[in-house]
Amino acid sequence: MNDVTFFDSENKDSDHPDPISQKLLQVPVGHHYLLLYSDLAKIRQVYSKYVRMQLETQPDSIIVILPFYENTEKVREALEANNIDVKKLVLQNTLIIVDMLKVVRNEYYGVSDVERLRAFIKQVEEQHPDMPIFVIADMSAFQLLKKSSELMEYERTLHKDLKRENWKEICLYHKRDFESMFNRGQSDELLNYHKDRVIKV
Amino acid sequence: MLAFAHFSANRERYECIISDYRTPSLVGTELLSKVKEINPEITRILISAFEFEDEVFKNIDCVDMFLQKPIMIKDLVVQVQNLVIKSSPEKKEKLIIHEG
C-alpha cells in the first residue's frame, strides 16, 4: 500500500481536533479521498469532529452523510456528542443523513446502484447550487450489493469530474470490505490512482 | 469470515448462531446460509439495527428469526432459549446461556 497516509486517531477528547479530521478539513473542494477504517468507534469520532470543524470553517455549506454500518440515529448521536446542533441543521436541510443502502437501492431513479448515488448527490447540488457540498459516503454498502466493478468505475472517474468544483467527497471503506471487493490488482490500481488521497484510520 | 472460520473448525460446539446483517466482507445472510449448508439443525438468528421491511428479507430461508436492534440482552436470551428448545426439546436440559 504505497503513498497511504497513516494517522493515529486515539485521541478521545471531543474538543481536540485529531490529525485525520484536520486532514479531511484541508481536502480542497473538487477532490475525492478514500478513507479506510477498521474500527467503527474511531471512524465515528473522525467524521463527527471533521463535520464540526467543517461547519465552523464554512457554516454556509451542505453536509451529506451516507452511513452503512450504523443507522442514522447513531450518526445523529455522534454529531450531537460533538456539539453539533443536528436538529437545527436537518430542519434547515443543510445536514442530510441517509442510510447509504436506501440511496443506492432507491428504484425511483431506475439506473444502476452507483448512478443512484450520483443522482442523489446531483439532486442535492441542484437544490443548493451556490453552496459547497461535503459528502461522507460509506461505500461498504457495495460489498453487500456485490457491485464492486460498478464501484471501481465510479472511483476511477471521480477526479475527472471537473464540474464539481464546489464539492468534495470522502468515501469510507471498511478495510475488510475493501479487501473483499477488490482483488490485489484492483486495490493497487485504486490506491495508486488516489495516491496521497488515501487515509487509513 | 473469521466467524465462519471459527464455526467451521468448531461446528459441533454450536447450537445457535446470531449474526448482524451488515457485517464486513461476509454479509450476515451469507454467513447464515453457509452455516445452514453445513448444519441445518443449528438455530440461526439475524439481527439488525435497520428496518426489516426491505425486499431483501422477504425470501430468506437461512434464518429462523429476525430481531431488531436495540434489543435487551435478557430479551435476547429468552428468544434464543425458546427457539433452540422449540427446534430440539431435548436440548432444554443442556441449555446453558452465559450472560455478561
HADDOCK unambig.tbl for C-alpha pairs under 7 A between the chains (distance, minus, plus):
assign (segid A and resid 69 and name CA) (segid B and resid 22 and name CA) 6.33 0.50 0.50
assign (segid A and resid 71 and name CA) (segid B and resid 49 and name CA) 6.65 0.50 0.50
assign (segid A and resid 71 and name CA) (segid B and resid 50 and name CA) 6.66 0.50 0.50
assign (segid A and resid 143 and name CA) (segid B and resid 25 and name CA) 6.95 0.50 0.50
assign (segid A and resid 144 and name CA) (segid B and resid 27 and name CA) 6.31 0.50 0.50
assign (segid A and resid 174 and name CA) (segid B and resid 24 and name CA) 6.84 0.50 0.50
assign (segid A and resid 176 and name CA) (segid B and resid 24 and name CA) 5.84 0.50 0.50
assign (segid A and resid 176 and name CA) (segid B and resid 25 and name CA) 5.51 0.50 0.50
assign (segid A and resid 177 and name CA) (segid B and resid 24 and name CA) 5.40 0.50 0.50
assign (segid A and resid 177 and name CA) (segid B and resid 25 and name CA) 4.72 0.50 0.50
assign (segid A and resid 180 and name CA) (segid B and resid 25 and name CA) 5.57 0.50 0.50
